[in-house]
Amino acid sequence: MLFEWLSRTDEPTNDFGDLVEDQAEQRASWNLTGLLERVLVEPLWPEYQDLVEQARSRLRDED
């Protein structure tokens, strides 16, 4: 879930840049994304989007 979110914040069409108060915060985000890219294999799996949705469901507050 964290990797998915970090990956989306790195897209040019998002508004995450408005939340960054200092370039160091953006650098930390990029560094963390890079670390996760080196160790995660799940984003390459065909069922990755299903895994992301399952993780979202587990993290949501119950209604």
C-alpha positions in Angstrom: 0.0 0.0 0.0 2.8 2.4 0.9 4.6 1.7 -2.4 1.5 2.2 -4.4 0.8 5.6 -2.8 4.4 6.7 -3.1 4.4 5.7 -6.8 1.3 7.8 -7.4 2.7 10.8 -5.7 5.7 10.7 -8.1 3.4 11.2 -11.1 3.5 14.6 -12.7 -0.3 14.9 -12.8 -0.8 14.7 -9.0 -1.0 17.5 -6.4 1.5 16.0 -4.0 3.9 18.8 -4.9 1.6 21.2 -3.1 2.1 19.3 0.1 5.9 19.4 0.0 7.3 22.2 2.1 10.9 21.5 1.4 12.8 19.7 -1.4 14.2 17.4 1.2 10.8 15.9 1.7 10.5 15.1 -2.0 13.9 13.6 -2.0 13.0 11.4 1.0 9.9 10.2 -0.8 12.0 9.4 -3.9 14.6 7.6 -1.9 12.0 5.5 -0.1 10.3 4.6 -3.4 13.6 3.6 -4.8 14.3 1.3 -1.9 10.9 -0.4 -2.1 11.4 -0.8 -5.9 14.5 -2.8 -5.3 13.0 -5.3 -2.8 9.3 -5.7 -3.9 8.4 -8.3 -6.5 4.6 -8.0 -6.0 4.2 -5.0 -8.4 5.3 -7.3 -11.2 2.7 -9.9 -10.4 -0.5 -10.0 -12.6 -2.6 -9.9 -9.5 -0.9 -6.8 -8.0 -4.0 -4.6 -8.3 -6.0 -7.2 -6.5 -3.4 -7.2 -3.7 -3.6 -3.4 -3.5 -7.3 -3.5 -3.2 -7.2 -6.2 -0.5 -4.7 -4.0 1.4 -6.9 -1.0 1.1 -9.9 -2.9 2.4 -8.0 -4.1 5.4 -6.8 -0.6 6.2 -10.2 1.2 5.8 -12.2 2.1 8.9 -15.3 -0.1 9.3 -18.5 1.6 8.5 
